[in-house]
């Protein structure tokens, strides 16, 4: 009986030792897995932390004197063979605190214009705006505009107007609702000068007709087709002379900034 009891106790001790060994091994495995997971998490977190959003850039050409051009930003081609009235799509680029913008004729030759001091911040969007400048060596210049990158408020639309109608001069801009005449409408923008500081103007969304007149006059220089706006739209509208007569009408080129 004593021998059997001794064997039973030894078996029980052996089982407990085996179980303890297994638990220890399992603990070591779990610790290793946790360490690996922590390492992977740290690596992933580092990758997320080091990720930098791109900057979005497009080109708007409003120059009357520039030839057909290509435009590069920090060596990346963002516009090819464009002329007045062109508004390109946005291209994603690496952010830069001193971006180099080159404007080249599509024919061979050195750059027509180079700028190297424009800040293009990560997560923002911009327009490289080519305009005439008689005091510039080439007769034209590039300005970088910061574009709105979030939708207009619900039920509202936001438009920015770039007036480069040199012969027409300052303009009034109407967004005339359906069923309303210009005689009963008020200007959305009044006396916008050529080269005036561009800002976004927000208004209630509906179907409208864009009408542009020389400031103080009621005879339209431009009347659009009906524009259906449902809310959230953000647009940039470039206004230029058609140059075909001594009192030319204007042409309007519109692009989507958001939505």
C-alpha positions in Angstrom: 0.0 0.0 0.0 2.8 2.4 0.9 4.6 1.7 -2.4 1.4 2.4 -4.4 0.9 5.6 -2.5 4.5 6.6 -3.2 4.1 5.9 -6.9 0.8 7.9 -6.9 2.5 10.9 -5.3 5.4 10.8 -7.7 3.1 10.6 -10.7 1.2 13.5 -9.4 4.4 15.5 -8.8 5.6 14.6 -12.3 2.2 15.8 -13.8 2.5 19.0 -11.9 6.1 19.5 -13.1 5.1 18.9 -16.7 2.2 21.3 -16.4 4.4 23.9 -14.9 6.9 23.4 -17.7 4.2 23.8 -20.3 2.9 26.9 -18.7 6.3 28.4 -18.6 6.9 27.6 -22.2 3.5 29.1 -23.1 4.4 32.2 -21.2 7.6 32.5 -23.1 5.8 32.1 -26.4 3.2 34.7 -25.5 5.9 37.1 -24.4 7.8 36.7 -27.7 4.6 37.2 -29.6 3.8 40.4 -27.6 7.3 41.7 -28.2 7.0 41.0 -31.9 3.6 42.7 -32.1 5.0 45.7 -30.2 7.9 45.9 -32.6 5.6 45.8 -35.6 3.3 48.4 -34.0 6.3 50.7 -33.4 7.4 50.3 -37.0 3.9 50.9 -38.3 3.5 53.9 -36.0 6.8 55.3 -37.2 5.7 54.9 -40.8 2.5 56.7 -40.2 4.2 59.4 -38.2 6.8 59.9 -41.0 4.2 60.0 -43.8 3.8 63.4 -45.4 0.8 64.3 -47.5 1.4 65.5 -51.0 0.6 69.0 -52.2 -1.7 69.5 -55.2 -0.8 71.9 -58.0 -2.5 72.9 -61.2 -1.8 75.6 -63.8 -4.1 78.5 -65.0 -2.8 80.3 -68.1 -4.3 83.8 -68.5 -1.4 85.4 -70.6 -2.1 87.1 -73.9 1.6 87.3 -74.9 3.1 84.0 -73.7 3.5 81.3 -76.4 2.3 77.7 -75.9 4.1 76.5 -72.8 5.1 73.6 -70.6 5.2 74.1 -66.9 7.3 72.1 -64.4 7.4 72.3 -60.6 10.6 71.0 -59.0 11.3 69.2 -62.3 7.9 67.5 -62.5 5.8 68.3 -65.6 2.4 69.6 -64.5 1.2 71.2 -67.8 2.1 70.5 -71.4 1.5 72.7 -74.5 -1.1 75.0 -72.9 -2.2 78.5 -73.9 -4.6 81.2 -72.6 -7.7 79.8 -71.0 -6.2 76.5 -70.0 -6.9 75.3 -66.5 -5.2 71.9 -65.9 -6.2 69.2 -63.5 -4.4 69.0 -60.1 -1.2 66.9 -59.9 0.2 65.5 -56.7 3.7 66.7 -55.8 6.0 66.5 -52.8 5.6 69.5 -50.5 8.3 72.2 -50.8 9.2 75.3 -48.9 10.9 76.9 -52.0 9.4 75.3 -55.1 11.1 76.0 -58.4 8.6 76.7 -61.2 9.8 76.7 -64.8 7.7 78.0 -67.7 9.2 76.8 -71.0 8.1 77.3 -74.6 7.0 74.1 -76.2 9.7 74.7 -78.8 13.3 74.1 -77.8 15.2 76.8 -75.8 16.0 77.9 -72.3 13.2 78.5 -69.7 11.1 81.5 -70.4 10.5 82.1 -66.7 11.8 80.6 -63.5 10.7 81.2 -59.9 12.1 79.5 -56.9 10.5 80.9 -53.8 7.0 79.5 -53.6 5.9 77.5 -50.6 3.8 74.5 -51.4 2.6 73.1 -48.1 1.7 69.4 -47.5 -2.1 68.8 -47.7 -2.9 72.0 -49.5 -3.8 72.8 -53.2 -2.5 75.6 -55.4 -2.8 77.2 -58.8 0.3 78.4 -60.6 -1.3 81.5 -62.3 0.4 82.8 -65.5 -0.5 86.4 -66.2 0.9 89.3 -68.2 3.2 91.8 -66.6 4.7 94.5 -68.8 7.4 95.2 -66.2 8.6 91.6 -66.2 11.6 90.7 -68.5 9.5 88.3 -70.5 6.2 90.3 -70.3 4.5 87.7 -68.1 4.8 86.3 -64.6 3.7 83.4 -62.4 1.8 83.8 -59.1 0.9 80.9 -56.9 -2.7 81.1 -55.5 -3.8 79.0 -52.6 -7.1 77.2 -53.5 -9.9 76.3 -51.3 -9.7 72.6 -50.6 -12.9 71.9 -48.6 -16.4 71.8 -49.9 -18.7 74.8 -49.5 -21.3 74.5 -46.7 -24.3 72.4 -47.3 -26.8 74.2 -49.6 -24.1 76.7 -50.6 -21.6 77.2 -53.5 -18.3 79.1 -53.5 -16.9 80.8 -56.6 -13.6 82.7 -57.1 -13.3 85.1 -60.0 -10.0 85.9 -61.7 -10.4 89.0 -63.8 -7.8 89.3 -66.6 -10.1 91.1 -69.1 -7.6 94.0 -69.6 -9.6 95.8 -72.3 -12.9 95.4 -70.5 -11.5 96.5 -67.2 -13.4 96.2 -63.9 -16.5 94.1 -64.0 -19.7 93.3 -62.1 -20.6 89.7 -61.8 -24.2 88.4 -61.3 -25.4 84.9 -60.5 -29.0 85.4 -61.7 -31.5 82.8 -60.4 -33.9 81.0 -62.7 -37.0 83.1 -63.4 -35.2 86.4 -62.5 -34.0 89.1 -64.9 -30.7 91.0 -64.4 -32.8 94.1 -63.8 -34.1 92.5 -60.6 -30.8 90.9 -59.6 -27.9 92.3 -57.5 -24.2 91.7 -58.3 -22.5 88.9 -56.4 -19.2 90.8 -57.0 -19.0 94.6 -57.8 -16.2 96.4 -59.5 -13.8 93.5 -59.6 -10.6 95.1 -61.1 -8.2 93.5 -63.5 -5.7 91.5 -61.3 -7.8 92.1 -58.2 -7.1 90.0 -55.2 -9.0 86.8 -55.7 -11.3 85.6 -52.9 -14.1 83.0 -52.8 -17.6 84.3 -52.6 -20.3 82.0 -51.1 -24.0 82.0 -52.0 -27.1 79.8 -51.8 -27.0 77.0 -54.3 -29.6 76.9 -57.0 -29.8 77.0 -60.8 -28.2 80.3 -61.9 -27.0 82.2 -65.0 -23.6 83.9 -64.7 -23.8 87.4 -66.2 -20.8 89.7 -66.4 -21.0 93.4 -67.2 -18.4 96.2 -67.3 -18.8 97.9 -63.9 -21.7 100.4 -63.9 -23.2 99.2 -67.2 -26.1 96.8 -67.7 -25.2 95.5 -71.1 -23.8 92.0 -70.6 -20.3 91.2 -71.8 -20.9 87.6 -71.0 -24.0 85.4 -70.3 -23.5 81.7 -69.4 -25.8 78.8 -70.0 -27.8 77.8 -66.8 -25.6 76.4 -64.1 -27.2 73.8 -61.8 -25.7 74.1 -58.3 -26.8 71.6 -55.6 -24.4 72.6 -52.8 -20.8 72.0 -51.8 -19.3 73.2 -55.1 -16.1 75.2 -55.2 -15.2 76.8 -58.5 -12.6 79.2 -60.0 -13.7 81.3 -63.0 -11.1 82.9 -65.2 -12.3 86.0 -67.1 -10.4 87.2 -70.3 -11.1 89.5 -73.2 -11.9 87.9 -76.6 -9.9 90.7 -78.3 -11.9 90.5 -81.5 -13.4 94.0 -81.3 -12.6 97.4 -79.8 -15.2 96.7 -77.1 -14.8 93.0 -76.8 -17.1 90.6 -74.9 -15.3 88.4 -72.4 -14.8 84.7 -72.3 -15.0 82.7 -69.0 -13.2 79.5 -68.3 -14.4 77.6 -65.2 -12.7 74.8 -63.2 -13.7 72.6 -60.3 -11.6 73.2 -57.1 -13.8 70.9 -55.0 -16.8 68.7 -56.1 
